[in-house]
Amino acid sequence: MSNATRNVGDDFERTAAALAELVQEAADVLFGLRALRQLDSPNDRAIEAVLAIPEVNRVRLGWELLEVLSEGAGIDSEALIGSFLDPYDMHLAREALWASGPEGTIGEVA
């Protein structure tokens, strides 16, 4: 366990681990969603349809909930999620779900 999550409650760790598992399970769909967003003329209706897929929606809502709850508890959600997901998968999920990576645009992992 990293120093960033050493003092984090078990509930937050279990939630972050579950989120990482959801990301892994939806990885193929997230990869496709990111590809849709990278098209020269992305089709918003197609993107919205993919975002409505239950597995994708669970990842998005779970991630947003974990970030909000972590912030409220004074926990670094980035470090917490990063304890269970590798940087590439975090970047892929962000680009797919919110059309942004750490720098705010779709691009390569640094």
MODELLER restraints for C-alpha pairs under 7 A, 6 or more apart:
rsr = mdl.restraints
at = mdl.atoms
rsr.add(forms.Gaussian(group=physical.xy_distance, feature=features.Distance(at['CA:2:A'], at['CA:83:A']), mean=6.89, stdev=0.5))
rsr.add(forms.Gaussian(group=physical.xy_distance, feature=features.Distance(at['CA:4:A'], at['CA:79:A']), mean=6.04, stdev=0.5))
rsr.add(forms.Gaussian(group=physical.xy_distance, feature=features.Distance(at['CA:4:A'], at['CA:80:A']), mean=6.91, stdev=0.5))
rsr.add(forms.Gaussian(group=physical.xy_distance, feature=features.Distance(at['CA:5:A'], at['CA:80:A']), mean=5.86, stdev=0.5))
rsr.add(forms.Gaussian(group=physical.xy_distance, feature=features.Distance(at['CA:16:A'], at['CA:80:A']), mean=6.68, stdev=0.5))
rsr.add(forms.Gaussian(group=physical.xy_distance, feature=features.Distance(at['CA:16:A'], at['CA:81:A']), mean=5.45, stdev=0.5))
rsr.add(forms.Gaussian(group=physical.xy_distance, feature=features.Distance(at['CA:16:A'], at['CA:84:A']), mean=6.73, stdev=0.5))
rsr.add(forms.Gaussian(group=physical.xy_distance, feature=features.Distance(at['CA:17:A'], at['CA:84:A']), mean=5.73, stdev=0.5))
rsr.add(forms.Gaussian(group=physical.xy_distance, feature=features.Distance(at['CA:19:A'], at['CA:59:A']), mean=6.61, stdev=0.5))
rsr.add(forms.Gaussian(group=physical.xy_distance, feature=features.Distance(at['CA:19:A'], at['CA:62:A']), mean=6.52, stdev=0.5))
rsr.add(forms.Gaussian(group=physical.xy_distance, feature=features.Distance(at['CA:19:A'], at['CA:63:A']), mean=6.74, stdev=0.5))
rsr.add(forms.Gaussian(group=physical.xy_distance, feature=features.Distance(at['CA:20:A'], at['CA:84:A']), mean=5.89, stdev=0.5))
rsr.add(forms.Gaussian(group=physical.xy_distance, feature=features.Distance(at['CA:20:A'], at['CA:85:A']), mean=5.62, stdev=0.5))
rsr.add(forms.Gaussian(group=physical.xy_distance, feature=features.Distance(at['CA:22:A'], at['CA:59:A']), mean=5.99, stdev=0.5))
rsr.add(forms.Gaussian(group=physical.xy_distance, feature=features.Distance(at['CA:23:A'], at['CA:59:A']), mean=6.27, stdev=0.5))
rsr.add(forms.Gaussian(group=physical.xy_distance, feature=features.Distance(at['CA:26:A'], at['CA:55:A']), mean=6.36, stdev=0.5))
rsr.add(forms.Gaussian(group=physical.xy_distance, feature=features.Distance(at['CA:26:A'], at['CA:56:A']), mean=6.55, stdev=0.5))
rsr.add(forms.Gaussian(group=physical.xy_distance, feature=features.Distance(at['CA:30:A'], at['CA:93:A']), mean=6.26, stdev=0.5))
rsr.add(forms.Gaussian(group=physical.xy_distance, feature=features.Distance(at['CA:30:A'], at['CA:96:A']), mean=5.51, stdev=0.5))
rsr.add(forms.Gaussian(group=physical.xy_distance, feature=features.Distance(at['CA:31:A'], at['CA:92:A']), mean=6.90, stdev=0.5))
rsr.add(forms.Gaussian(group=physical.xy_distance, feature=features.Distance(at['CA:31:A'], at['CA:96:A']), mean=6.87, stdev=0.5))
rsr.add(forms.Gaussian(group=physical.xy_distance, feature=features.Distance(at['CA:33:A'], at['CA:47:A']), mean=6.68, stdev=0.5))
rsr.add(forms.Gaussian(group=physical.xy_distance, feature=features.Distance(at['CA:33:A'], at['CA:50:A']), mean=6.76, stdev=0.5))
rsr.add(forms.Gaussian(group=physical.xy_distance, feature=features.Distance(at['CA:33:A'], at['CA:96:A']), mean=5.28, stdev=0.5))
rsr.add(forms.Gaussian(group=physical.xy_distance, feature=features.Distance(at['CA:34:A'], at['CA:95:A']), mean=5.97, stdev=0.5))
rsr.add(forms.Gaussian(group=physical.xy_distance, feature=features.Distance(at['CA:34:A'], at['CA:96:A']), mean=4.17, stdev=0.5))
rsr.add(forms.Gaussian(group=physical.xy_distance, feature=features.Distance(at['CA:36:A'], at['CA:42:A']), mean=5.99, stdev=0.5))
rsr.add(forms.Gaussian(group=physical.xy_distance, feature=features.Distance(at['CA:36:A'], at['CA:47:A']), mean=6.79, stdev=0.5))
rsr.add(forms.Gaussian(group=physical.xy_distance, feature=features.Distance(at['CA:37:A'], at['CA:99:A']), mean=6.77, stdev=0.5))
rsr.add(forms.Gaussian(group=physical.xy_distance, feature=features.Distance(at['CA:51:A'], at['CA:57:A']), mean=5.86, stdev=0.5))
rsr.add(forms.Gaussian(group=physical.xy_distance, feature=features.Distance(at['CA:60:A'], at['CA:97:A']), mean=6.48, stdev=0.5))
rsr.add(forms.Gaussian(group=physical.xy_distance, feature=features.Distance(at['CA:67:A'], at['CA:77:A']), mean=5.46, stdev=0.5))
rsr.add(forms.Gaussian(group=physical.xy_distance, feature=features.Distance(at['CA:70:A'], at['CA:76:A']), mean=6.61, stdev=0.5))
rsr.add(forms.Gaussian(group=physical.xy_distance, feature=features.Distance(at['CA:70:A'], at['CA:77:A']), mean=5.64, stdev=0.5))
rsr.add(forms.Gaussian(group=physical.xy_distance, feature=features.Distance(at['CA:71:A'], at['CA:77:A']), mean=6.92, stdev=0.5))
rsr.add(forms.Gaussian(group=physical.xy_distance, feature=features.Distance(at['CA:88:A'], at['CA:109:A']), mean=6.58, stdev=0.5))
rsr.add(forms.Gaussian(group=physical.xy_distance, feature=features.Distance(at['CA:91:A'], at['CA:101:A']), mean=5.54, stdev=0.5))
rsr.add(forms.Gaussian(group=physical.xy_distance, feature=features.Distance(at['CA:91:A'], at['CA:109:A']), mean=6.82, stdev=0.5))
rsr.add(forms.Gaussian(group=physical.xy_distance, feature=features.Distance(at['CA:94:A'], at['CA:100:A']), mean=5.75, stdev=0.5))
rsr.add(forms.Gaussian(group=physical.xy_distance, feature=features.Distance(at['CA:94:A'], at['CA:101:A']), mean=5.54, stdev=0.5))
rsr.add(forms.Gaussian(group=physical.xy_distance, feature=features.Distance(at['CA:95:A'], at['CA:101:A']), mean=5.24, stdev=0.5))
rsr.add(forms.Gaussian(group=physical.xy_distance, feature=features.Distance(at['CA:95:A'], at['CA:106:A']), mean=5.78, stdev=0.5))
rsr.add(forms.Gaussian(group=physical.xy_distance, feature=features.Distance(at['CA:99:A'], at['CA:105:A']), mean=6.64, stdev=0.5))
rsr.add(forms.Gaussian(group=physical.xy_distance, feature=features.Distance(at['CA:99:A'], at['CA:106:A']), mean=6.15, stdev=0.5))
rsr.add(forms.Gaussian(group=physical.xy_distance, feature=features.Distance(at['CA:100:A'], at['CA:106:A']), mean=5.20, stdev=0.5))
